Amino acid sequence: MHRWLVGILACFAAFSLAPAHANNIENIRVWPAPDNTRVVFDLTETPDFSYFTLYDTKPYRLVVDFANTGRKVDLSKVPTDSLLINKIRLSTPKDKNSTRIVFELTEKVEPSVFPLAANDRYGERLVVDLPGSSVVRSAPVLRASDLKERKVTVAIDAGHGGDDPGSIGPGGTYEKHVVLKISRALADMINEDPAMQAYLIRSDDYYVGLKARTRKAEEIKADLLVSVHADAFTSPQPRGASVWVLSNRRANNEMGRLLEDKERLSDVLGGVELSIQTDDTHGYLNEALVSMSMDHAMASGYEAAEEIINEMKKITRMHKSKPQHASLAVLTSGSVPSMLVETGFISNPEEERLLLSNKYQQQVARAVYYGVRSYFTRKPPDGTYFATNRASKHVVKSGESLSVLAERYNTSVQAIKERNKLNSTVLKIGQVLDIPSS
């Protein structure tokens, strides 16, 4: 009996001497992107942390200390497919209750390290952002101004990515995966067209800040920005595709308000862009919304959206037959006409299955491509292949007039009359007209 009691007391003593951590590292996720690498630590409690860099000798190191924190993740199993990171490893901590993580880096960088509070999808997190080239980009940066007779440049934005999965279907389908496949298919179709070229803003599974998506489209002087998403609702009944354009007022229906809320959630899930929080250059509440450039971009975006709806309704059900309005940061470029295409309701079980099918993904991409091409055929930007090699034939339909055709093809009534040797403005249904270049 005495020996048994001694054994119990020894166990209690050993237990009392074991480190009692107030926090634990549950998981580590690494998201390499073309311009940076984001590393996310999932923790059970709010992190108590500090960090410093060691750049005097190689390997360059970033050291992150977690106070009063244990670890439940095996660092050897954490993938580090980033050109910036050679290794993520443990090192001797400050004390027995702490954890020290060391990043062995290939370059000297200025890291941004910040906590993110728990939300409805994630617990407490610590984010480490490392700026710099992290992956070999599949789509090169395109600068249309370098071409004499340039191609039309379409920026394609696959929504969400990385830590932000977007909406999740009843079968567990992530929006971020579906829209990336559709975006890649659309880019392939555009790049096969001799008059156009595509730029994928997100070419893999990583997060791009909402304002950064707009900036990227402006940096390459894109002629159009198409943001690709999959819709969701609080019940499984709604279905159908829709196309959204910018409104400088509140959204015009409940779906628009939900979409705006979803965009705000995306910023929370993806992490706050600390470096541009105070930069209102691209904000959607500033006076640039009422500038002439913004008005032109909004009007052009609406016209392009109409063309895409006309094509999409041929292959799928439309939730809305006209472009809808919402105040979305991704659409707020002052110079690039922009739209957001909702390819279907991922919250509807039937449409979730459609969105997962390669056939439907290709059909949606093809419809968007046809719509984009139709828009630029009617409204070719100056100096582009469309402007100098535009379709020259038009078959007159019911209700069309010379003034309508002149506006549609960005030319004049007199130019059409002269090209076709017309003595009057009267047109006949079925009449074939040559349309002069703008």
Salt bridges, closest charged atoms under 4 A:
GLU26 OE2 - LYS72 NZ 3.63
ASP35 OD2 - LYS216 NZ 2.47
ASP42 OD1 - ARG29 NH2 2.53
ASP65 OD1 - ARG100 NE 2.66
GLU104 OE2 - ARG89 NE 2.71
ASP129 OD2 - ARG38 NH2 2.70
ASP157 OD1 - ARG213 NH1 2.59
ASP163 OD1 - ARG29 NH1 1.88
ASP164 OD2 - HIS160 ND1 2.73
GLU175 OE1 - HIS160 NE2 3.22
GLU175 OE2 - HIS229 ND1 3.36
GLU175 OE1 - LYS262 NZ 2.93
ASP193 OD2 - ARG373 NE 2.53
ASP204 OD1 - ARG184 NH2 3.92
ASP205 OD2 - LYS176 NZ 3.15
GLU218 OE1 - HIS282 ND1 3.22
ASP223 OD2 - ARG150 NH1 2.80
ASP261 OD1 - ARG264 NH2 2.43
GLU303 OE1 - ARG378 NH2 3.67
GLU303 OE1 - LYS379 NZ 2.95
GLU307 OE2 - ARG378 NE 2.56
GLU311 OE1 - LYS314 NZ 3.36
GLU350 OE1 - ARG239 NH1 3.26
GLU351 OE2 - ARG239 NE 3.60
GLU400 OE1 - HIS394 NE2 2.86
GLU400 OE2 - ARG408 NH1 2.84
ASP434 OD1 - LYS393 NZ 2.71
